[in-house]
Amino acid sequence: MPGTGLWRTKTVEQSIADTDEPDTKLRRNLTAWDLTVFGVAVVIGAGIFTLTARTAGDLAGPSVALAFVLAAIACALAALCYAEFASTVPVAGSAYTFSYATFGEFIAWIIGWDLVLEFAVGAAAVGKGWSAYLQVVLGYIFGSDVKTTAEVFGLTVDWGALLLVVVLAWLLTMGTKLSSRVSLVITSIKVAIVLFVIFFGLSFVKSENYTPFIPDPATSGSTGSTGVDQSLFSALAGGESSAYGIFGLLAAASLVFFAFIGFDVVATTAEETRHPQRAVPRGILGSLAIVTVLYVGVSLVVVGMLPYQELSTGEDGASKTLATAFSANGVDWAANVISIGALAGLTTVVMVLLLGQIRVLFAMSRDGLLPRGLAKTGPHGTPARATLLVTIMVGVAATFFEAGQLEEMVNVGTLFAFILVSAGVMVLRKTRPDLPRGFRVPWVPVIPILAILACLWLMLNLTILTWLRFAGWMVLGVIVYFVYSRRNSLLGKRMKDDADNSVS
């Protein structure tokens, strides 16, 4: 266990040995197919159904398809690094666990705290979107204006989002394998609807809608994305706004990155996988490849169906979706089908984000950085107490808080995690070249360095307000570490005991 104080590291061998503790042992029953399903399940959802049209209208115009490609490249570079780490350290916790083995406890805590933000805010935000689609679908079924929100003592309560979180948390408590089977059924439905959007929408595509591919901000009449809502890069480069033009394309890439978030959740299930050295890399890279093709196809179709100006956010703040493009072409029944597909899609997104959140809390609790009781597993081999805590946290957020601008908060946290994982691959290659690796990133250090640069680039194109909020959350995390986690660290206690024994 090299290192002391803030930089004490937990060896890979110790991390793997801790997975055999009877009270905190997870059940290994997942395959590469299960992991690919989880990856596709969480990635195809909020982004493809809600972000595509809005980002085209507000920021990028037809070049939104290129924005997806840029975001996918950054994700692919980081995915290669995740795949090597997960095959080398097949332990729950993803980037948190990887950082503990390379950068030390303090950095591991920071990244764990960061992942708590990513998964919790992401699950709450998508849960709000699911509730909105549920309201639409119930209106189709019952032919009336059904509301999934209610006023209780002056508060707006989103009972739809709360219902979703509770049901999915129960499924996760009953077992990860069961969750995978449910996810497979729902994911099959939404992939079928995505393919329907692509192939049916092709008949409404008009070539003139692709011109100009990258709209000129001077001729597009854009006045949005200024001040603290402007991307940091465009502000530093002297741009007046980050809507349209090259600045708009880059800002769009940073925003649609939210649509890819989730493949890293696959790494959090490594400890529950039968042959993690082979299965985890296949699950990560396979799911990312599938969704990239689908995303680019959908974005090209939707901007070809309707002029990008008609996809921008309305003066009343109402965002456009995929259904908007079909309704504008007089195909309302197709819009209804898409709404049902979005409902299915968002269901699995929330489930897998909850899974990732629970596994990160589980790993941090097992290390003593959070209360150890949260790491105790139940009769189904799942961390029931951590699941209950996450259900309460996400349930409250989804029920009582607005979802506005949450996507960018998730993005900055995820990109930060990607940077540390990419750097960690280089560190572990140098410090532990002897470790068996089921998957090796090619062209090290070139690929990890490119991954870091790509993620930093995307972070620079997020808004100034997002950076301020992220900094506030990190400061809170540092306070919690020094008040509680450092004193209760299991690794710290082991090192102290070893030192006392060597003295005696």
ROTOR-708728 format. One record per residue (C-alpha): residue in one letter; x, y, z. Coordinates in steps of 0.5 Angstrom, whole numbers, plus 500, padded with zeros to 3 digits. Layout:
<sites>
AXYZ;...
</sites>
This chain:
<sites>
M500500500;P505506498;G504513499;T502516505;G497521508;L492524502;W496520497;R496513500;T494508494;K490502495;T494496491;V490493485;E491486489;Q488489496;S482492492;I481485488;A481482495;D476486498;T471483493;D471477497;E469480504;P462476505;D458482508;T460486502;K460481496;L457482490;R454476486;R458475479;N452473474;L453478468;T456477461;A459481455;W452481452;D449484459;L454489459;T453491452;V445491453;F446496459;G451500455;V446501450;A440502455;V443508458;V446511452;I440511448;G435515451;A435523454;G440525448;I437522442;F430524444;T430531447;L437534445;T438532438;A432537435;R434543441;T441543440;A440543432;G435549433;D439553438;L446552437;A449548431;G444548425;P445542421;S452541423;V449537429;A451531426;L458533426;A457535433;F455528435;V461525431;L466530435;A463528442;A463520440;I471521438;A472524445;C468518448;A472513444;L478515446;A476515453;A473508452;L479505450;C482507457;Y476505461;A476498458;E484497460;F483499467;A476495468;S480489465;T486490470;V482492476;P475488476;V472492482;A466496483;G467503483;S469505476;A473511476;Y473512483;T477505484;F482506478;S484513481;Y485510488;A490505485;T494510481;F493517484;G491516491;E486517496;F484524496;I484524488;A480518489;W475521493;I474527489;I473523483;G468519487;W464525489;D464527482;L461521480;V456522485;L454528482;E454525475;F449519476;A445523481;V443529477;G443525471;A438520474;A434526477;A434530470;V432524466;G427522471;K423529470;G424528462;W421521463;S415524467;A413529462;Y413523456;L409519461;Q404525461;V404525454;V403518453;L397518458;G394523454;Y394519448;I391513452;F385516456;G384522451;S384527456;D390532459;V393527465;K398531469;T404527472;T405533477;A401536483;E401541488;V402539495;F402545500;G404550495;L410545492;T410542485;V410534486;D412530480;W409524482;G411521475;A418521477;L418519484;L414513481;L419511476;V425512481;V422507486;V420502482;L427502478;A430502485;W426495487;L428492481;L435493482;T435491489;M432484487;G438483483;T443486477;K441480472;L434481473;S435488472;S439486465;R433482463;V428488464;S433492460;L434488454;V426488453;I425495454;T432497450;S429492444;I423497444;K427503443;V432501438;A426499434;I423506434;V430509433;L431505427;F423507425;V425514426;I431514421;F428510415;F421513416;G424520416;L428519410;S422520406;F421527409;V428529408;K429535403;S436537401;E436544402;N435544409;Y442542410;T444548407;P448552410;F451546414;I454550419;P450557420;D453563420;P451567426;A451574423;T446571418;S442567423;G439572428;S442569434;T442573440;G442567445;S448563449;T451570451;G454572458;V454566463;D450562458;Q456563453;S461557452;L468559456;F472558450;S468562446;A468568451;L476567452;A476567444;G473574444;G466571441;E460575442;S456568443;S456561442;A450560438;Y451558431;G458558427;I464554429;F463556436;G456554436;L458547433;L463546439;A458548444;A454543441;A459538441;S460539449;L452539450;V450533446;F456529450;F450528455;A447523450;F453519450;I454519458;G453512461;F458507457;D462508463;V457505468;V459499465;A465499468;T462500475;T459493474;A466489473;E465486480;E459483478;T461480471;R463473470;H469474466;P471481467;Q477482463;R474480456;A467482458;V468489460;P472492454;R467488449;G461491453;I464498453;L466499446;G461495443;S455499446;L459506444;A459503437;I452502436;V449508439;T454512435;V451510428;L444511431;Y445518433;V449520427;G443517423;V438520427;S441527427;L442527420;V434525419;V431530423;V435536421;G433534414;M426534415;L425541418;P429547417;Y433548423;Q430555425;E424551426;L427547431;S430552436;T427553443;G420557443;E420564446;D415560451;G421556453;A418550450;S424545447;K423541440;T424534440;L424529435;A416528435;T416536433;A419534426;F414529424;S408533427;A411539422;N410534416;G403532418;V405525421;D402526428;W401518429;A409517428;A410523433;N406519438;V410513437;I416517438;S413519445;I412512447;G419510445;A422516449;L418513455;A421506454;G428509452;L428514459;T426508463;T432504462;V437510462;V434512469;M435505471;V442504469;L444511472;L441509479;L446502478;G452506477;Q450511483;I449505487;R456502486;V460508487;L457509493;F458502495;A465502493;M466508497;S463505503;R467499503;D473503503;G470507509;L470514506;L463513507;P459510513;R461502512;G454500513;L452502506;A456497503;K453491506;T449487501;G442483502;P440476500;H440478493;G447480493;T446487492;P447493496;A440494499;R442500504;A446504499;T440503494;L435505499;L440512500;V440513493;T433512492;I431517497;M436522494;V434522487;G427521489;V427528492;A431531487;A426528481;T420530485;F421537488;F427540483;E427543476;A431539471;G433546467;Q441546466;L442539469;E445536463;E451541463;M452539470;V453532468;N457533463;V463537466;G463531472;T463526467;L469529463;F473530469;A472523470;F474521463;I481525464;L483522470;V482515468;S486517461;A491519465;G491513470;V492508465;M499512463;V501512471;L499505472;R503502466;K509506469;T508504476;R505497475;P507494468;D507487471;L499487472;P495482467;R491486463;G485483459;F485489454;R491494453;V490501450;P494501443;W499507442;V500509449;P501515451;V498518445;I491515445;P490517453;I493524451;L489525446;A483523450;I485528455;L486534450;A479532447;C475532454;L479538456;W476541449;L469539451;M470542458;L472549455;N466549451;L461548457;T458555460;I461559465;L455558470;T456550469;W464551471;L462555477;R457550480;F462545479;A467548483;G462549489;W460542489;M468540489;V469545495;L463541499;G467535497;V473537500;I470539506;V467532507;Y473529506;F477532511;V471532516;Y469525516;S472521510;R480522512;R479520519;N475513517;S479511511;L479503512;L486504508;G488509513;K487505519;R490499516;M496503515;K496505522;D496498525;D501496520;A506502523;D504500530;N505493529;S512494526;V514499532;S512494537;
</sites>
